[in-house]
Amino acid sequence: MTSGRREALILGAVGVAAAAAGALAGVFALQARSGAAELLAARFTDLDGRPRRLLEWQGRGLLCNFWATWCAPCLEEIPLLVAAKRQWLPSSAEIVGIGIDSVDKMQQFSATYKINYPVLVADDTAVTLLRALGNRSGGLPYTVALDRHGVVVERRLGALKEPELRQVLARLVG
């Protein structure tokens, strides 16, 4: 095989790989957008039983934290979220807790931990929503950050630590 032909084949293979990667990236971007749209349109109730949707906070950065009262990593993360809301979260962004638990347990938990951000109650479609957002295992806590345009800028399975939380919030308000 001549070196010119070998180069042409290599360049062709690189081109095909780049096109496939671009197509795959487009599929993932489409999935990310549809997951964000599903999240923003999802119907929840708050701890007082009022219907709520994340579209209420449209135009603001949103840090959506899926959690449960029985989730040990959530117990570590929630005080950090409470402190972040109190100390350094500007009005251009909001933390919203989305609990996957009974309303009674969540009310008690919220009072005990003095949760100072909106807490919404997910129904039995939460696992489907988590999967649409990229959390295939359905593990908790799971955090999805959306910028003020409703675009997912961060997804994180597991408890956030303070430096990570500051980074994510900076992306929301930046």
Secondary structure, 3 states (H helix, E strand, C coil): CCHHHHHHHHHHHHHHHHHHHHHHHHHHHHHHHHHHHHHHHCCEEECCCCEECHHHHCCCEEEEEEECCCCHHHHHHHHHHHHHHHHCCCCCEEEEEEECCCHHHHHHHHHHCCCCCCEEECCCCHHHHHHHCCCCCCCCCEEEEECCCCCEEEEEECCCCHHHHHHHHHHHHC
